[in-house]
Amino acid sequence: MKLILTVIQDKDSNKLLNALVEHNFRATKLASTGGFLKSGNTTFMIGTEDIRVEKCLQIIKENCQSRDQLVAPVSPMGGNADSYVPYPIEVEVGGATVFVVPVEQFKQF
């Protein structure tokens, strides 16, 4: 058995959850916060048999695509803020960060 921990952008969470349920995967959905853009993320904990890991990874990949987004950069600390003009920059967001870890024991009460 494996535990798949998946961190995705909030925008993709409902789409992924629906796809997981459609393919009979059980998932626990947790709210989390990212560090780079300080925006909301969703973390899924998915327990599955070893033979279904690749199918789960395929579903995650299909439903959590990266995309470009414009963000306003933070002004520099300690510098001269008068000459700093914060032009929006384009960064890649979305996608998924996935950890697959072995489960030594599983019990459901």
Protein Blocks (a to p, Z undefined) as FASTA:
>chain_A
ZZddddddfklmmmmmmmmmmnopacdddddddfklopacddddddddfklmmmmmmmmm
mmmccddddddddddehiafklpccddddddeehjdddddddfbdcdZZ
